């Protein structure tokens, strides 16, 4: 599955003026570096920087959110999930004036859904996917992960419906093609699998799953 965070396109959050007088300038630079390292895919360094920042300001939910995503991208799923669940709890407690802009409801719910899917906690994943859908009904990512939800439980017909909708919403959503290709193959339609896998390879030739997809295409042509 794609690395967490690539679908969010999040920019580093700029702190408000009143806060800037409280936090030393060096800490701002450090926090920004942690987020920038995450966005650059340097997850090991990002984890270190974000942890250092949170030691000085443990209530910074934006930095904790990025730490959660970083841990998930490093394969530390239970730990990353714990951080994201803490962020969700803190965001729900905060009023609209004290709640940071990042993460918003959609961002945290889609991240939690991805984590729950990875850990096969399907009963927890679906409510987050539904919440994300309500917040962003036109999001291709929501329907991608709804498709993954069904695919991982071998409900291929339902997975195909969701994944095809993800593709209609965003024809460049490479992983929607990847998962729908598997769903078609498992449903006994290798020709359709070849068609959509070719699109996946065109959109994401350097993806970790590309070699597997090419092998399946070659074997079924």
N, C-alpha and C positions, 0 to 999 in steps of 0.2 A: 504494500500500500504506500501511497505517497507519504513523504515526510510531513508530519504535522506542522502547520504554520504556513506552508506554501500556498494554501488556499485562502488564507486570511488577508494577506497583503496589508499587514499592520505597520504603521509608521510609529516611531518612538513617540511617546506621549510627552508633550511639553507641559511642564508644571506651571501652575498659576503664579502670578506675581507675588501674592501674599506668602506662598510657600517658599518662594525662592529666597526670602530673607531669613528663613529658618534653617534650611539645609545648606551646608557649605558647598561652595562651587565645585570643589573636588569630588564631592559625592555625586553631583549632577553628571560630571564627566564620566565617572565610574558607571553610573546607572545607564547612561546612554551607550557606553561601550558594551555592556552586557546585552542590551537589546540589539545593537548593531552586529555583535558577534553572532547572536541567534539568527538574525536575518541573513547573515552571510553563510550560515550553515556550519559555523565553527562551534559546535555544541559543547565540546569539552571545556573550552575557554569561556564560553558563555555561562556555563553552569558555575564555574569558579567565581566569575565576576558578579553574577546575580546573587549568589549566596553571600558574598562579601557585602553587597549593598543591603541585603535583607538583615544582616546582623546589625547594621547601623539604624535601619528603619524597618522593623519587622511588620509594620502595618501597611506597607506599600503593596497594595493588591495588584497593581500593574506589573511590578517586578516579579511578584510571586506567580502571576499568570504566565509570564515568560519563562520563569524557572520550571513551572509545571510542563509547559510545552517542550522545553529543552530536555527535561528528564525523559519524557515520552520518546523523543527523537533519539535518545541514547539507549533506548530499550529498557529503561528503569520504570516499567509501567506502574507497579503498585505505588511507588514513591511519587511519581508524576501525578497520578490520579489523586493521591492524598492532597497534594498542593492545589490542584484544580478544584477539588471539593471544598477546600478551605477558602479559596477565592470566591466560589459560588455562595458560600455561607456568609462571608463578609459583605459581598455585594448586596445580598438580600437584606442584611441588617442596616445598611447605609441608606440615608435619605437621598433624594435626587440632587441635593446641593453638595454632599460630601462624596458621592459615588463617582469614581473616575470614569472618563469616557472610554477607556480601554482597560479591561475588556467590557464590551456591552453584553446584553443578554444572549444575543445570537452567537457571539464569539465563544463565550464560555460554554454554552450548551453544545455547540458543535464539537468543541474540543473534548468535552466530557463524553459525548456520544462516541467519538472515535476511540477514546480510551476504553470505554466499556465494551465496544465491539472487539477490540484487540484482546481483551481479557475474557471474551465470550460471556459477558454479563448482559445478556440480551434483554432481560427484564428491566434493567436500569437504562439501557441504551435507548429504547424506543421512546420513553417520555421526553428525553432530551431532544431527540430528533423531531418530535411533534412540537415542542416548544420552539426549536429553531425554525421549523417550517412556518409557524405562526408569525414569528418575528421577521422572517425573510422568505415569503412565499415564492419569490422568483429566483431563489438561489439554486443554481445547479448543484452545488456541493451538498445541499440537504438531500436531494434526490439520489445523488451518488451514494451517500452513506445509508439511505433507506434501502437502496438496492443491495449494498453490501450486507446490511442487516438480514435481508431475506436470503441472499446467496449463501451466507455462512450457515444458515439453517436448512440449506438444500431445498428452498422454495423457489425454484428457478423461474417459474412463470411469473410470480410476483416480482422477483428481482429484475426480470427483463422489462416489465412495465415501468418500474421506477428508474432504471438506468437509461432506458430510451427517452424518458422525460428529461433526465439530466442532460442528455445529448442535445435534445431539442432546445433546451434553455441555453446551452453553451456547447456549440459544435466543436470547440477546442478543448473540452474536458477529457483529457487523455485517459484518465483512469476509469471514466464511465465506459469507454470502449473496451478497456482491459477486462473489467468485471463482467460486462455484458457478453463479451466473447466467451468467457468461461461458462457463463450461464447458458449460452446457446449450445456450446459443445456438450455440456452435461445433459442438455435436453435432447441431444441426438441430432443437432443441426451443425455439422462441422463446416459446411459451406458458408453459413452465416458467420461462424466464428472466424474463418479466414478473412472475410470481408471487413469485420470490425477490428480484428487484430492488425490488419494492414494500416488502418487509420491510427491505431494506437502507436505503431512503430513509426509512422510518419510524424506524429505529434510529439512523441517522447522517445527518440532513438537511443538516448543515453540513460533511460530509466533502468533500475536494477532488474526489472521484470522483462526487459526487451529481449534478452537472449532466449528465455523460455518461450516468449510469444513467437519469436522467429522460428524456433524449432518446431512449434506446433503448426505454424503456417506451412512450413516446408513439408511436414509429414502428411498434410491433408490437401496439398495441391495436386 
